[in-house]
Amino acid sequence: MSAIGTSLGAWWTGLTLREQIMLGLAAGLVIILLGMVLIVRPLAAAHDRARDDYAASMRLYRSVEAHAETVQRLAAEQPVSAAPTQSLRAVVGSLALQHDLALARMVPGEDGRLTVNLDNADTTAVLAWLVALEQRHGIQLGASTLDREADGFVSASFVLSRGGR
């Protein structure tokens, strides 16, 4: 390694002052360019993605907030049924058909809960379906995720259970 260092040192001292300054400036510009490409641009891209994700979250929040009145109106219109006689899967599936919802997947859990996934479903139909599950059959929503797909459509995942669980 010292042989390479010695030969580089000899080469450097053989250059004129002007050549040394020019090479120093070129090395500085290369370092700045690498810093821009490897540090600044990825950070700026991450910032842009975070800003876009925040904007999408706010649009989804405003959409859900706008539909809150619809949920309350639908809740007031739905009659409450007696004790459940059908299985949780049967009730969820039949009500989804009544609301023109195509269930992507239903996964029963060991604790009696049911995880239901919807893809590209009408937001109003999803809200009406959830209200009907709660009001007519006492099926409660344990957890949910909603992702806005397009205007008026969402993809969602819900964890549903009977009233006491």
Number of C-alpha atoms within 10 A of each C-alpha: 5 7 8 9 10 11 11 12 11 11 10 14 11 11 12 10 11 9 12 14 12 12 14 12 12 12 12 12 12 12 12 12 13 12 12 13 12 11 11 13 12 12 13 11 11 12 12 12 12 12 12 12 12 12 12 14 15 12 13 18 14 12 15 18 12 11 15 13 11 15 20 13 13 17 19 11 12 15 11 14 11 9 9 14 9 10 10 19 16 11 16 22 16 12 16 20 12 10 16 14 19 14 16 13 12 17 12 16 12 7 8 11 20 21 19 20 18 19 17 17 20 19 22 17 17 21 20 21 22 23 24 23 24 21 19 18 22 19 23 20 19 14 10 13 11 17 15 20 16 12 10 13 18 21 19 21 19 19 19 26 22 19 12 7 11
